[in-house]
Amino acid sequence: MIDTHCHLDDHRFAPGELPDLLARALEAGVSGAVTVGCDLASSQAGLTLAETHDRVAVAVGVHPHEAKHWSAAAAWTLRHLATSQCVVAYGEIGLDFHYNLSEPDAQLTAFREQLELAGDLGLPVIIHCRDAYDEMLPDISSWLEAGRTAIMHCWAGTPEQAACYTAAGAHLGFGGMVTFKSADAIRQACVETPDHLLLLETDAPWLAPIPYRGSRNEPSRVAQVAAVVARLRGSTVEGIDTLTTANAMRAYPGLAAALAAGPGSAM
């Protein structure tokens, strides 16, 4: 299994703890993780982790909460970071009209300019979306129509919205929320997602699945997510492992090489 979205640079993970986290993940059947940037600092921190540890790849980008800090200088820095073979995607980027920690216009500008940058870099995009699925769909549809890849991280929209995104060709990532008691709509979307567009994630250290809800999440807990997804979809954990791992490798063409790169891979 692959944890396609986590934040291993977060302060809730102690310095030097990553080898133990990765060992627990491997023991649980999770062979790799993509740590995802939210701003310049976390993108650089994630890249450092990926370049110094096996089984870690990285995405770089500016989260919609941080869109107010987007600039030409930020774009230059991220373009430079993306030259590392450990970088397998651009993100997380997107729109968050729930919290609006950056103004909507600033979010739209940062989102669209980062889509353009990701296209220039030839990278798939990892998308954060909250209370903006309808507004975002035209941009994502245009992106996908150009033959590119988009991963809708931590899917939380309606089943009807999920159908629109998967019809356009977007991958949907499901994590701990699929196990929550109140998440019937997310579970329905998970059941209805086409096989080839299904991905697993944790969003660690957030959104730990049942029975760990409320505690710090970590990549090993993809195994709990996989068990629930398997039950929902009438499959086996082994079947979901095989399916979603293949999907992750296809969605992120550089993933296998990045997970194996580890120490000494800096360029």
C-alpha positions as CSV (number, residue, x, y, z in Angstrom):
1,M,0.0,0.0,0.0
2,I,1.0,3.6,-0.6
3,D,0.1,6.5,1.7
4,T,-0.4,9.0,-1.1
5,H,-0.8,12.0,1.2
6,C,0.7,12.8,4.6
7,H,2.7,15.6,6.2
8,L,5.8,14.0,7.8
9,D,7.5,17.4,8.4
10,D,4.7,18.3,10.9
11,H,5.9,19.3,14.4
12,R,3.8,16.4,15.9
13,F,6.5,14.1,14.5
14,A,9.6,14.3,16.6
15,P,13.0,14.9,15.0
16,G,14.6,11.5,14.3
17,E,11.2,9.6,14.6
18,L,10.8,9.0,10.9
19,P,12.7,5.6,10.7
20,D,10.4,4.2,13.4
21,L,7.3,5.6,11.6
22,L,8.4,4.0,8.3
23,A,9.2,0.7,10.0
24,R,5.7,0.6,11.6
25,A,4.3,1.4,8.2
26,L,6.2,-1.3,6.4
27,E,5.1,-3.8,9.1
28,A,1.5,-2.8,8.4
29,G,2.0,-3.4,4.7
30,V,2.5,0.3,3.7
31,S,5.6,0.4,1.5
32,G,5.9,4.1,0.8
33,A,4.5,7.6,1.6
34,V,4.2,10.9,-0.2
35,T,4.8,13.8,2.1
36,V,3.1,16.9,0.9
37,G,4.1,20.6,1.1
38,C,1.8,23.4,2.1
39,D,4.2,26.3,1.8
40,L,7.8,26.9,1.0
41,A,9.1,25.8,4.4
42,S,7.2,22.6,4.5
43,S,8.0,21.8,0.8
44,Q,11.7,22.2,1.6
45,A,11.4,20.2,4.8
46,G,9.5,17.4,3.0
47,L,12.2,17.3,0.3
48,T,14.9,17.0,2.9
49,L,13.1,14.0,4.4
50,A,12.6,12.4,1.0
51,E,16.3,12.9,0.1
52,T,17.5,11.4,3.4
53,H,15.1,8.4,3.8
54,D,14.1,5.5,1.7
55,R,10.4,4.9,1.0
56,V,9.5,8.7,1.1
57,A,8.6,10.8,-1.9
58,V,7.5,14.5,-1.8
59,A,5.1,17.0,-3.4
60,V,5.9,20.7,-3.3
61,G,3.4,23.6,-3.5
62,V,1.4,26.3,-1.7
63,H,-1.8,25.4,0.1
64,P,-4.9,27.7,-0.4
65,H,-4.6,28.8,3.2
66,E,-1.2,30.2,2.3
67,A,-2.3,31.7,-1.0
68,K,-1.8,35.2,0.3
69,H,2.0,34.5,0.3
70,W,2.1,33.3,-3.3
71,S,4.5,35.3,-5.5
72,A,6.8,35.1,-8.4
73,A,9.6,34.4,-5.9
74,A,7.7,31.5,-4.5
75,A,7.2,30.1,-7.9
76,W,10.9,30.3,-8.7
77,T,11.8,28.5,-5.4
78,L,9.3,25.7,-6.0
79,R,10.4,25.3,-9.6
80,H,14.0,24.8,-8.3
81,L,12.9,22.3,-5.6
82,A,11.0,20.3,-8.2
83,T,14.3,19.4,-10.0
84,S,14.9,16.7,-7.4
85,Q,14.0,13.2,-8.4
86,C,12.3,12.8,-5.1
87,V,9.5,15.2,-6.2
88,V,6.6,13.3,-7.7
89,A,3.8,15.8,-7.7
90,Y,2.9,19.5,-7.3
91,G,0.7,20.3,-4.3
92,E,-1.2,20.6,-2.3
93,I,-2.9,23.4,-4.1
94,G,-6.5,24.3,-4.5
95,L,-9.4,26.3,-3.0
96,D,-10.8,26.4,0.6
97,F,-13.9,28.5,0.8
98,H,-14.7,27.1,4.3
99,Y,-12.0,28.8,6.3
100,N,-11.0,31.5,3.8
101,L,-7.7,32.0,5.5
102,S,-6.6,33.7,2.3
103,E,-9.1,35.8,0.3
104,P,-10.9,33.9,-2.4
105,D,-9.4,36.0,-5.2
106,A,-5.9,35.3,-3.9
107,Q,-6.7,31.6,-3.7
108,L,-7.9,31.6,-7.3
109,T,-4.8,33.4,-8.5
110,A,-2.4,31.1,-6.7
111,F,-4.4,28.0,-7.7
112,R,-4.4,28.8,-11.4
113,E,-0.8,30.0,-11.5
114,Q,0.3,26.9,-9.8
115,L,-1.6,24.7,-12.2
116,E,0.3,26.4,-15.0
117,L,3.6,25.9,-13.2
118,A,2.8,22.2,-12.6
119,G,2.0,21.8,-16.2
120,D,5.4,23.4,-17.2
121,L,7.1,20.9,-14.8
122,G,5.2,17.9,-16.1
123,L,3.9,17.0,-12.7
124,P,0.6,15.7,-11.5
125,V,-1.3,18.0,-9.1
126,I,-2.6,17.2,-5.6
127,I,-5.7,19.2,-4.9
128,H,-7.1,20.5,-1.6
129,C,-10.8,21.4,-1.9
130,R,-13.3,22.5,0.7
131,D,-16.6,24.0,0.0
132,A,-15.4,24.8,-3.5
133,Y,-16.0,21.6,-5.5
134,D,-18.4,23.3,-8.0
135,E,-16.3,26.3,-8.4
136,M,-13.1,24.2,-9.0
137,L,-14.5,21.7,-11.5
138,P,-14.0,23.8,-14.7
139,D,-10.3,24.3,-13.9
140,I,-9.7,20.7,-13.1
141,S,-11.7,19.5,-16.1
142,S,-9.5,21.7,-18.4
143,W,-6.4,20.4,-16.7
144,L,-7.5,16.7,-17.2
145,E,-8.6,17.3,-20.8
146,A,-5.0,18.2,-21.6
147,G,-4.0,14.7,-20.7
148,R,-2.7,15.5,-17.2
149,T,-3.3,13.9,-13.8
150,A,-5.1,15.4,-10.8
151,I,-5.6,13.8,-7.3
152,M,-8.5,15.1,-5.3
153,H,-7.0,14.7,-1.8
154,C,-9.1,13.7,1.2
155,W,-12.4,13.5,-0.8
156,A,-15.2,15.2,1.2
157,G,-17.7,16.2,-1.5
158,T,-21.0,14.7,-2.3
159,P,-21.4,11.5,-4.3
160,E,-22.8,13.6,-7.2
161,Q,-19.7,15.8,-7.2
162,A,-17.5,12.8,-7.0
163,A,-19.2,11.4,-10.1
164,C,-18.5,14.7,-12.0
165,Y,-14.8,14.6,-11.0
166,T,-14.2,11.0,-11.8
167,A,-16.1,11.4,-15.1
168,A,-13.5,14.1,-15.9
169,G,-10.7,11.6,-15.0
170,A,-9.7,12.8,-11.5
171,H,-8.3,10.4,-8.9
172,L,-10.0,10.5,-5.5
173,G,-8.0,10.0,-2.3
174,F,-9.8,8.4,0.7
175,G,-8.5,8.4,4.2
176,G,-9.6,8.2,7.8
177,M,-12.9,10.1,7.2
178,V,-14.2,7.0,5.4
179,T,-14.3,5.3,8.8
180,F,-16.2,8.1,10.6
181,K,-19.7,7.4,11.7
182,S,-21.1,10.6,10.1
183,A,-19.4,10.0,6.7
184,D,-22.1,8.1,4.8
185,A,-21.7,10.4,1.7
186,I,-18.0,9.9,1.7
187,R,-18.5,6.1,1.9
188,Q,-20.9,6.2,-1.0
189,A,-18.5,8.2,-3.1
190,C,-15.8,5.6,-2.2
191,V,-18.0,2.8,-3.3
192,E,-18.9,4.5,-6.6
193,T,-15.3,5.6,-7.5
194,P,-14.1,3.7,-10.6
195,D,-11.4,1.1,-9.8
196,H,-8.6,2.9,-11.7
197,L,-9.2,6.2,-9.9
198,L,-9.2,5.0,-6.3
199,L,-6.3,6.1,-4.0
200,L,-5.6,5.7,-0.2
201,E,-4.1,8.2,2.1
202,T,-3.9,9.3,5.7
203,D,-3.3,13.1,5.7
204,A,-1.2,12.3,8.8
205,P,-0.9,13.7,11.4
206,W,-4.6,14.6,11.0
207,L,-7.8,12.5,10.5
208,A,-6.8,9.3,12.2
209,P,-9.2,6.5,11.3
210,I,-11.4,4.6,13.8
211,P,-10.4,3.3,16.3
212,Y,-7.6,5.9,16.5
213,R,-9.7,9.0,15.9
214,G,-8.5,11.9,18.0
215,S,-4.9,10.7,18.2
216,R,-2.0,11.6,16.0
217,N,-2.3,9.8,12.6
218,E,0.6,8.1,10.8
219,P,1.2,6.3,7.5
220,S,0.8,2.8,9.0
221,R,-2.9,3.5,9.5
222,V,-3.5,3.3,5.8
223,A,-4.0,-0.4,6.7
224,Q,-7.2,0.5,8.7
225,V,-8.5,2.7,5.8
226,A,-7.8,-0.2,3.3
227,A,-9.8,-2.6,5.5
228,V,-12.8,-0.4,5.5
229,V,-12.5,0.4,1.8
230,A,-12.3,-3.3,1.1
231,R,-15.4,-4.0,3.0
232,L,-17.3,-1.2,1.4
233,R,-16.4,-2.3,-2.1
234,G,-16.8,-6.0,-1.6
235,S,-13.1,-6.7,-2.0
236,T,-10.3,-8.0,0.1
237,V,-7.5,-6.0,1.7
238,E,-5.1,-7.7,-0.6
239,G,-7.2,-6.7,-3.6
240,I,-7.4,-3.1,-2.5
241,D,-3.7,-3.0,-1.8
242,T,-2.9,-4.3,-5.3
243,L,-5.4,-1.9,-7.0
244,T,-4.5,1.3,-5.2
245,T,-0.7,0.7,-5.3
246,A,-0.9,0.3,-9.1
247,N,-3.1,3.4,-9.3
248,A,-0.5,5.4,-7.2
249,M,2.3,4.3,-9.4
250,R,0.4,5.3,-12.5
251,A,-0.8,8.6,-11.0
252,Y,2.8,9.5,-9.9
253,P,5.0,8.2,-12.7
254,G,8.2,9.0,-10.8
255,L,7.0,7.3,-7.5
256,A,8.8,4.0,-7.7
257,A,12.2,5.7,-8.4
258,A,11.6,8.3,-5.8
259,L,10.7,5.8,-3.0
260,A,13.9,3.9,-3.8
261,A,16.1,7.0,-4.1
262,G,16.6,8.0,-0.4
263,P,19.9,9.2,0.9
264,G,22.2,10.8,-1.6
265,S,19.5,11.6,-4.1
266,A,19.8,15.4,-3.9
267,M,20.6,17.1,-7.2
